[in-house]
Amino acid sequence: MGMSNRSEQISVKVAGTMKAMKAGFEGLRGVFLHLAEEHGEVGALLKRVHKTTEPDVRREHWSQIRTELLAHEQGELAEVYPLLTANEGTREIVALHSQEAGQLKEAIVAVDAHDFASPAWAAAFERLCTLVQQHVTEEENDFFPRAQEVISEEQSKLVLERYEIAKRAAKGQGH
């Protein structure tokens, strides 16, 4: 592992920690605090790749970004959002999240379809970044606070454990 790669990994972790601290101050806890931290980490990776036109840098980071986004969404779809279907006040969140997860997957497929050196790759990646940012903002400012109203802190901690298992399984499937 090169120094720049190690430095980037530290930078990504710091971004995640900062995001989690902010989310904690805003009242997120348990699984929702953890998800916000992951948002910060992937956001830092997205920014790093967004700033470059170098195909090698794009190639180096795309696999990790792709894996993190897909595993994160699969973990949420498997363990977090199903809990919200039981409550009338949060049921529509599940449908909205599912729709957005589908859009994110389509955007990832679009990025995969292009060569790292092409302007089309940059355009597809830009669209993905925009979708991720919109999704993160909606989750952290609307979905997660509303979900916390119907999920106890104890339940949130249990969901976090199951989420981590589902995310690891998704990564093991090549996501």
N, C-alpha and C positions, 0 to 999 in steps of 0.2 A: 504494500500500500504506500503510495507516494505521499509526500508531505502535503501537497495541495489537496489530495483526496482526503487525508486525515483532517486537515484544516476545514475542508468543506463539511465533513461529517460532524465535526464539533459545532460548526456554524449552524447546521441544520438542527442539531439537538438544542442549541441555545435558543433558536427561533421557536422551537416547540415548547420549551420551558417558559419563555416569555409569554407565549400565547396562553399557556395553561395558567400562569400567574394572573394575567388579565381576566381570563374566564373565571377563575376562582374568586377574584375580587367582585366580579359581576354576579356571583352566586351559583355558578355551575359546580356540580359535585359528582362523585362517582364516575360512572361510565361517560357521562357528558363532559366532565372535565378532561378525561383521558382522550376522548374524541377531539376536543378542541386542541389539545396538545398535538395530536397527529395532524390536524389541519395545519398547524403552524409549521410542522416539519415538512410536509409535502409542499406547502406554500413556498418555503425557502428554496426547495429544489426547483419548483416551477419558475421562480424568479431567476434563479441561476441560469437555467436553460433558455429562458425567454430573452435574456440579455445578450446571448451569443448568436453568431451566424456560423460558427465553426461546426462542421458535421461531426467531427470526432467528439466534441464536448456534448453535442446532442445525443449521439449514439451511447456515450459513456453513461449518461444520466437517464435516458429514456426508459431503459429496462426497469430501473428502480422505481421511477415515477409511476410507470404503468402497473407494476406489481403492487405498489403501495395503494394506489387509487382503487384498483379492482378488489384487492383483499379487504380494504377498509369498507367499501360498499357492500361486499358480500357478507362481512361480519355484521354490519348494521342491519342488512335485510334479513339475516338469519336470526339475530338475537335481540336487537334493540327495538326495531319498529313493530314487530309482531305484538309486543306488549301493549302497544298503543291502540290496537284494534278493538280491545275490550271496552275502551272508554269512549263514550259518545263525543266528548269534547276534543279528543285527539285523533279520531278515526280519519278525518280528512288529511291530517299530516301524513299518514301512512300512504295514502293514494298520491299525494303530491311528491313525497320522497321517492316512491317507486317510479313515477314518471321522470323525475330528475335523474335518478340512477340510470334509467334507460338512455336518456340523452347523453349522460357522461360516457356510457359504454359505446354509444355510436360515435362520439367525438374521439374516443381512444382508437376505435377501428379506423377512423378517418386519418388520424396521425400515422398509424401503422401502415397505411396504404401508400405513403410517400417516401421517397428517398430523403435522407437527412440533409442533403445539400440543396434540395429544391425549395423554391419559394412557396410551393404548395404545402410542404411540410410546415414551414413557418406559419402560414395562414391557418392550417388545421390546428397547430399547437396553440396559436393565439386564441382560437375559438374555444379550445379545451380550457385554457387558463381562465377565460371569461366565465365559462360555465362553472368551473370549480369555485371561483371566487363568489359568484352569485349563490351557489349551493351552500358554501360555508357560511356566508353571511346570513342566509335564511335559517340554516340549522341553529347557529349560535344565538341569533337574536330573536327567533320565533319558536322553532320546533323544540329545541332543548329546554328552554324555560317552561314551555307549556307541558312538555313530557314530565319534567320534574314535579309538576303539580299532581300528577297521577301515579308516579312511581316513588315508593318510599326510598329513603337513603340506603337501607339494608338491601332492598331489591336491586337498587342501582349498582351496588357493589357486586352482587351475585351476577348481574347481567354483564358487568365488566369482565368477570372471569370467563363466562361463556363466550363473550365477544372475542376475547383473546384466543380462545381455542378455535373458534370459527375462522378467525383471521389467519391463524397459523395453518389451518387445514386448507384454506383458499390458496395460500402461498405454496403449499405442498402440491397443489394441483396445477401449478404452473402459472398462477395469477400473480 
